[in-house]
Amino acid sequence: MRHHTIRTRSVFALAAAASGAALMLAAAGSANAQDVPLTTENPRPNSAPLTGGDAAYEYAPTIIAENGVYRMWYCAQDPQGAVPGDDILYAESANLNGPFTAPGGGDPLIVFEGRGDGSFDGQHTCDPSIVKVDGTYYMYYGAAVNDGATTIGVARSADGFTWERMVSAPIIAPAGQQDTGNDYGAGQPSAVYLDGQFYLIFTDTTGAGALASNGAGQFAWRSSDPTFATGTEVFTAEGWQASTPENNRRFSVANAFSADWQYSDEIESFIIAHNNDAGRTTLTFLGTENLAEHPYAPVNIEGAWAEGPGVVSLPDKHAVDDGPMECGRVPVDVIHSSRADGVPPQDLVHKGIDLVAPIDCEEPSPTPTPTEDPTDEPTEDPTDEPTDEPTEEPTDEPSESPTPTQEPTEDPTPSPSPTSDDDLPDTGASSTGLLVTLGVALMAGAALLYRYRRGTIA
């Protein structure tokens, strides 16, 4: 059993503090928020716990559907780890309701952990986000050493099990542009690959655009370089611009912690999954090019949660399509931890819902083919005699004036106003309890240290 200070990813208490607030997206440029309502069908409630093993906690999963298998990487602290700190574990299943095990069975595997030295990721590796491009898996992850501020690293793999770090220094570090009272730093990355570019959202509690009261927020970058060392653009109030130290953390696209996103080709929209309200996960939709545009109204997936969701995606982090079954239908499934009980989040569960967008995908009807050859002979001889005399004299007066069914208006439908952060309750976890066994003692130590890592203990 290990006793040490746990420095996990973003603050659970602050993620819970986002409870009661809608995802806040500021307008950029001339954004036109449409908020078209979506129909929801086939709700899938919280499943039973998905994994086994004896990790002190489990949360922040990233899940891809590949070759008939759901592959999941997630943050945990496993007693079998070589380095005291956060580990990244792997498990898989042919069924989203589990069980998720190591390949062939058994407890989930540790596939990535701290280096065990003084490097930026020497102690903790957490919050994985995995995207597969041209046969290579790229994993973005939160990292820390000596329980310091979180930074972001990237690694690559040919199989998802053996990873090679691509950098010796963080690809993203805290900007240090404001003091929000939350010293977590920069982490919680979520990646999507679209049109030859890596799109990344992440938290930076010190960024200029973060929420001043607690550091919540998501910043969006994109680049064809997976390390974001070259050609990086950032989303700003004026749209996408070349990254500079002055603009790369000034505009937050989401007032949220622990968010995950994917891109839906079916409805041509980014889908962000985030936990703001107790008992439900919210899906918010962002425009393909303008992340401040809302093509569709938000949708909720009911089900208790204790830590942020991972949305099930294809290897490139695009939404799982239902094929030719129905135009505009997008099944969305998420996995998140569901229980805290005064300790760090545990019990990963699955839930989901189907979205149906009002999209017209019908092909135009073909021109009918005549069944007989045309003929030049008329069917009847023409006659010069009129068939009927008119019974009434024509009139220029209409029988009735048409009545419009609705008066037009020039007033647009008002956009929903974001909920003020003042309304966000603090529902942070406690760390007390009576522990009588060695295994439970590990959980208690993890709970206390987890709270320190999440920013709930000064």
C-alpha positions in Angstrom: 0.0 0.0 0.0 1.3 3.4 -0.9 0.9 6.6 1.1 1.7 9.8 -0.8 0.2 13.0 -2.0 -2.1 12.4 -4.9 -2.1 15.1 -7.6 -4.9 14.1 -10.0 -6.6 16.2 -12.6 -9.1 19.1 -12.2 -10.9 19.8 -9.0 -13.9 17.5 -8.4 -15.4 20.0 -6.0 -15.0 22.7 -8.7 -16.5 20.4 -11.3 -19.4 19.9 -9.0 -19.4 23.7 -8.5 -20.4 23.9 -12.2 -23.6 22.1 -11.2 -26.6 24.1 -11.9 -25.1 26.2 -14.7 -25.4 25.7 -18.4 -22.4 25.4 -20.6 -21.5 29.1 -21.3 -20.4 29.8 -24.9 -19.6 33.4 -25.7 -20.5 34.9 -29.0 -17.7 35.2 -31.5 -17.8 37.6 -34.4 -21.2 37.4 -36.0 -22.2 34.0 -34.6 -25.8 33.0 -35.4 -27.1 30.8 -32.7 -29.8 28.6 -34.2 -30.5 26.2 -31.3 -32.6 23.9 -33.5 -34.4 21.4 -31.2 -33.4 17.7 -31.5 -35.6 14.7 -30.9 -34.2 12.2 -28.4 -35.0 8.4 -28.4 -33.9 5.2 -26.9 -32.6 6.4 -23.5 -30.0 4.1 -21.9 -29.9 4.5 -18.1 -26.7 4.0 -16.0 -25.4 0.5 -16.2 -23.8 -1.5 -13.5 -20.1 -0.8 -12.7 -17.9 -1.7 -15.7 -14.5 -2.6 -14.3 -12.9 -4.7 -11.6 -9.5 -4.4 -10.0 -8.4 -2.6 -6.8 -7.6 0.9 -8.0 -8.1 3.6 -5.4 -10.3 5.6 -7.9 -11.3 5.6 -11.6 -12.5 8.4 -13.8 -11.8 10.5 -16.9 -12.2 7.7 -19.5 -11.6 8.0 -23.3 -13.3 5.3 -25.4 -13.1 4.4 -29.0 -15.0 1.8 -30.9 -12.7 -0.2 -33.1 -13.0 -3.6 -34.9 -16.1 -4.6 -32.9 -14.4 -3.8 -29.5 -14.9 -0.8 -27.2 -11.4 0.2 -26.1 -11.2 2.4 -22.9 -8.3 4.2 -21.3 -8.9 6.0 -18.0 -7.3 7.6 -15.0 -6.7 5.6 -11.8 -4.2 4.9 -9.1 -3.3 1.2 -9.1 -1.3 -0.4 -6.3 0.6 -2.3 -8.9 2.1 0.8 -10.4 5.9 1.3 -10.3 5.7 5.1 -9.7 3.5 6.5 -6.8 1.0 8.7 -8.6 -1.8 8.7 -11.1 -1.8 5.9 -13.7 -3.5 5.4 -17.0 -5.3 2.0 -17.2 -6.7 0.1 -20.2 -9.7 -2.2 -20.4 -11.9 -3.4 -23.3 -15.3 -5.0 -23.9 -17.5 -6.1 -26.8 -20.4 -4.6 -24.9 -20.7 -1.0 -23.6 -22.4 -2.4 -20.5 -19.3 -4.4 -19.8 -17.6 -6.1 -18.2 -14.4 -4.2 -19.2 -11.3 -6.3 -18.7 -7.7 -6.7 -19.9 -7.6 -8.4 -23.3 -8.6 -12.0 -22.8 -9.9 -11.2 -19.2 -8.4 -10.2 -15.9 -8.0 -6.8 -14.2 -7.4 -3.7 -16.3 -3.8 -3.0 -17.3 -1.5 -0.1 -16.4 -0.3 1.1 -19.8 1.1 4.5 -18.9 2.5 6.2 -15.7 4.9 8.7 -14.4 8.6 8.5 -15.4 9.7 8.4 -11.8 12.1 11.4 -12.1 12.0 15.1 -12.0 10.5 15.6 -15.5 7.2 17.4 -16.1 5.3 14.0 -16.0 7.6 12.3 -13.5 4.9 11.6 -10.9 1.3 11.8 -12.3 -0.2 11.0 -15.7 -4.0 11.3 -16.0 -7.0 12.5 -18.1 -6.1 10.6 -21.3 -7.7 11.6 -24.6 -6.8 9.3 -27.5 -7.3 9.8 -31.2 -6.0 7.5 -34.0 -4.6 9.0 -37.2 -3.1 7.1 -40.1 -2.5 4.0 -38.0 -1.0 5.8 -35.0 -2.7 6.4 -31.7 -2.0 9.8 -30.1 -2.6 10.2 -26.4 -2.9 13.7 -24.8 -2.7 13.6 -21.0 -2.5 15.7 -17.9 0.8 15.5 -16.0 2.5 16.8 -12.8 5.6 16.3 -10.7 6.2 16.9 -7.0 2.4 17.7 -6.8 3.0 20.9 -8.7 0.7 22.5 -11.3 -0.7 20.3 -14.1 0.6 20.5 -17.6 -0.2 18.6 -20.9 1.9 16.1 -22.7 1.5 13.8 -25.7 2.6 10.3 -26.5 2.1 7.9 -29.5 1.6 4.2 -29.9 1.2 1.6 -32.7 -1.2 -0.5 -30.6 -2.6 1.5 -27.7 -0.6 -0.5 -25.1 3.1 0.6 -25.5 3.5 4.3 -25.6 6.4 6.6 -26.7 6.5 10.1 -25.3 6.8 12.6 -28.1 8.1 15.5 -26.0 10.4 16.1 -23.1 8.6 19.3 -22.0 4.9 20.1 -21.8 3.1 21.0 -25.0 0.8 23.2 -22.9 1.7 24.8 -19.6 -0.3 27.2 -17.3 -0.5 30.7 -18.8 -0.3 32.4 -15.4 -2.5 35.2 -16.7 -4.8 35.5 -13.7 -5.2 34.2 -10.1 -8.6 32.4 -9.9 -7.8 30.8 -6.5 -7.4 27.5 -8.3 -3.8 26.5 -8.8 -4.6 23.3 -10.8 -3.0 24.6 -14.0 -3.5 23.4 -17.6 -5.0 19.9 -18.2 -8.0 17.8 -19.0 -7.3 17.6 -22.8 -9.8 16.3 -25.3 -8.8 15.7 -28.9 -10.6 15.4 -32.2 -9.1 14.9 -35.7 -10.9 16.7 -38.4 -9.9 17.7 -42.0 -6.2 17.1 -41.4 -6.0 18.9 -38.1 -5.9 18.0 -34.4 -8.5 19.9 -32.5 -7.8 20.2 -28.7 -9.9 21.7 -25.9 -8.4 21.9 -22.4 -8.7 23.6 -19.0 -6.3 26.3 -17.8 -7.3 27.7 -14.4 -4.8 30.5 -14.8 -5.8 31.5 -18.4 -7.1 35.0 -19.0 -10.4 33.7 -20.2 -11.1 31.3 -17.3 -13.9 32.0 -14.9 -12.5 34.3 -12.3 -14.3 32.7 -9.4 -12.9 29.1 -9.9 -10.9 28.8 -13.1 -13.5 26.9 -15.1 -13.3 27.1 -18.9 -12.2 25.3 -22.0 -9.8 26.7 -24.6 -9.7 25.5 -28.2 -6.6 25.0 -30.3 -6.0 23.3 -33.7 -2.9 22.3 -35.7 -1.8 19.7 -38.2 1.1 19.1 -35.8 0.1 16.6 -33.0 2.6 18.4 -30.7 1.1 21.8 -31.4 4.7 23.1 -31.8 4.0 24.6 -35.3 1.0 26.0 -37.2 -1.2 26.4 -34.2 -4.4 28.4 -34.4 -6.6 29.3 -31.4 -10.3 30.1 -31.2 -10.8 33.7 -30.2 -13.7 36.2 -30.0 -12.9 37.0 -33.7 -12.8 33.3 -34.8 -9.7 31.2 -35.5 -6.4 33.1 -35.4 -2.7 32.3 -35.4 -1.7 31.5 -31.8 0.2 34.2 -29.8 0.9 34.4 -26.0 -1.6 37.2 -25.9 -4.6 35.4 -27.5 -4.2 31.7 -26.8 -6.0 31.7 -23.5 -8.2 34.7 -23.7 -11.4 33.1 -25.0 -13.1 30.2 -23.4 -15.6 28.2 -25.5 -17.1 26.4 -22.5 -17.7 27.1 -18.8 -17.0 23.6 -17.7 -14.5 21.2 -16.1 -14.0 17.6 -17.3 -15.5 18.1 -20.8 -15.0 15.7 -23.7 -15.9 16.3 -27.3 -16.3 14.6 -30.7 -17.4 15.6 -34.2 -20.6 14.3 -35.8 -20.4 14.1 -39.6 -24.1 13.3 -39.6 -25.3 16.6 -38.1 -22.1 18.5 -39.0 -21.4 19.7 -35.4 -19.0 19.3 -32.5 -20.7 17.6 -29.6 -19.3 18.5 -26.1 -20.3 16.2 -23.2 -20.1 17.9 -19.8 -21.5 17.5 -16.3 -22.9 20.7 -14.9 -26.3 19.7 -13.4 -26.6 17.0 -10.8 -28.1 13.8 -12.1 -27.6 14.4 -15.8 -24.9 14.8 -18.5 -25.4 17.7 -20.9 -24.6 17.6 -24.7 -23.9 21.0 -26.2 -23.4 21.5 -29.9 -20.8 23.8 -31.5 -20.5 24.9 -35.1 -17.9 23.3 -37.3 -15.9 26.4 -38.0 -17.4 28.8 -35.5 -17.3 27.3 -32.0 -19.4 30.1 -30.6 -22.3 29.0 -32.9 -25.0 26.6 -31.5 -26.5 24.7 -34.4 -28.7 22.7 -32.0 -30.3 23.1 -28.6 -28.6 21.3 -25.7 -29.7 17.7 -24.8 -29.5 16.0 -21.4 -28.7 12.3 -20.7 -30.2 11.4 -17.3 -28.1 9.5 -14.8 -26.1 10.2 -11.6 -22.4 11.1 -12.1 -19.4 11.8 -9.9 -16.8 12.9 -12.4 -16.6 14.1 -16.0 -17.7 11.9 -19.0 -15.9 10.3 -21.9 -18.0 10.1 -25.0 -17.8 6.9 -27.1 -16.3 7.7 -30.5 -14.7 6.2 -33.6 -10.9 6.2 -33.6 -10.6 9.7 -35.1 -13.0 10.9 -32.3 -15.9 11.3 -34.7 -19.4 10.2 -33.6 -20.5 6.6 -34.0 -23.0 6.7 -36.9 -25.9 4.3 -37.2 -25.1 3.7 -40.9 -28.0 3.8 -43.3 -30.6 3.1 -40.6 -32.0 6.7 -40.4 -31.0 10.0 -41.7 -30.1 12.5 -38.9 -29.8 9.8 -36.2 -26.7 10.0 -33.9 -26.4 7.5 -31.0 -24.4 9.2 -28.2 -23.0 7.0 -25.4 -20.9 8.2 -22.5 -19.0 6.6 -19.6 -18.2 8.3 -16.3 -17.7 7.6 -12.7 -20.9 7.4 -10.8 -20.0 7.2 -7.1 -18.0 9.3 -4.6 -19.4 8.6 -1.1 -16.8 10.9 0.5 -13.9 9.3 -1.5 -12.5 9.9 -5.0 -14.7 9.0 -7.9 -15.3 5.3 -8.5 -17.6 2.9 -10.4 -17.4 3.7 -14.1 -20.8 3.3 -15.7 -22.3 3.6 -19.2 -25.4 5.5 -20.3 -26.6 7.0 -23.6 -29.3 8.4 -25.8 -30.1 8.7 -29.6 -30.3 12.1 -31.2 -32.5 12.7 -34.2 -31.9 15.9 -36.1 -34.5 17.3 -38.5 -32.3 16.8 -41.6 -33.7 16.2 -45.1 -31.4 13.5 -46.6 -33.8 12.1 -49.3 -32.5 11.7 -52.8 -34.4 13.5 -55.6 -36.9 11.3 -57.4 -35.7 10.1 -60.8 -37.5 11.1 -64.0 -40.1 8.5 -64.8 -39.3 6.2 -67.8 -42.1 5.9 -70.4 -43.5 2.4 -70.7 -44.5 2.7 -74.4 -42.9 4.2 -77.5 -44.3 7.6 -78.4 -46.4 7.9 -81.6 -47.0 10.8 -84.0 -50.6 9.8 -84.5 -53.2 11.8 -82.5 -55.5 9.7 -80.4 -58.6 11.5 -81.6 -59.5 13.8 -84.5 -59.6 17.4 -83.5 -63.0 19.2 -83.7 -63.7 22.9 -84.3 -66.9 22.8 -82.3 -66.7 24.1 -78.7 -67.9 21.5 -76.2 -69.7 23.8 -73.8 -70.9 27.4 -73.6 -69.8 29.4 -70.5 -72.6 29.5 -68.0 -71.6 32.8 -66.3 -70.1 36.1 -67.3 -66.4 36.4 -66.0 -65.8 38.9 -63.2 -62.7 40.8 -62.1 -63.6 40.8 -58.5 -62.1 38.0 -56.3 -64.6 36.0 -54.3 -62.7 36.5 -51.0 -59.6 38.3 -49.9 -56.8 35.9 -48.6 -56.1 36.3 -44.9 -52.5 35.8 -43.7 -52.2 33.1 -41.0 -49.5 35.0 -39.1 -48.1 38.5 -39.1 -44.4 38.6 -39.9 -42.1 39.9 -37.3 -38.6 41.3 -37.5 -37.8 40.5 -33.9 -35.4 37.5 -33.6 -36.1 34.7 -31.1 -34.0 35.6 -28.0 -31.0 33.3 -27.3 -30.8 31.7 -23.9 -28.8 33.6 -21.4 -26.0 31.8 -19.6 -26.4 31.1 -16.0 -24.3 33.2 -13.7 -21.5 31.5 -11.9 -23.0 33.0 -8.7 -25.6 30.3 -9.0 -23.1 27.5 -9.0 -23.4 25.5 -5.7 -20.3 23.9 -4.2 -20.8 20.2 -3.8 -17.2 19.1 -3.1 -16.5 15.7 -1.6 -15.7 15.0 2.0 -12.7 12.8 3.1 -13.7 11.5 6.5 -14.9 8.0 7.4 -14.0 5.0 9.6 -11.6 2.7 8.0 -10.8 -0.6 9.5 -9.1 -2.7 6.9 -5.8 -2.2 5.0 -7.7 -1.9 1.6 -10.0 0.7 3.0 -7.0 2.6 4.6 -5.6 3.0 1.1 -8.9 4.5 0.0 -8.9 6.9 2.9 -5.4 8.0 2.1 -6.3 8.4 -1.6 -9.4 10.4 -0.7 -7.5 12.9 1.4 -4.7 13.3 -1.1 -7.2 13.4 -4.0 -8.9 16.4 -2.4 -5.6 18.1 -2.2 -4.9 17.3 -5.8 -8.4 18.7 -6.8 -7.9 21.9 -5.0 -10.2 21.4 -2.1 -7.4 21.5 0.5 -5.2 24.5 0.6 
